[in-house]
Amino acid sequence: MTPDDLTIDFEEGGILTTKQLDKVILSKGAWTTIMFRYVNWDFKTEAYGEDKFTIRRFQKRNGEYTPRSKFNITNAKQARQIVEALNGWIEE
């Protein structure tokens, strides 16, 4: 298994309830960090909701990746706030 194989797609009852749209591998190695863009299925509206983002850390042991931590970014507004803060710090 490689970091390219890791996904957050999740199916329940024949429905892809978490659908991965994209990912960026931020670091590879014994500890791999990946940022995912995804949407969740809303059973009430029977449609996917707005884009969400998550940063996940995986630990590789014996050729297998185990999820160890995650940080969820719940909407585009929060994502923009994080980007603005990081840009401000980088510019300093």
Disulfide bonds with the S-S distance in Angstrom:
none
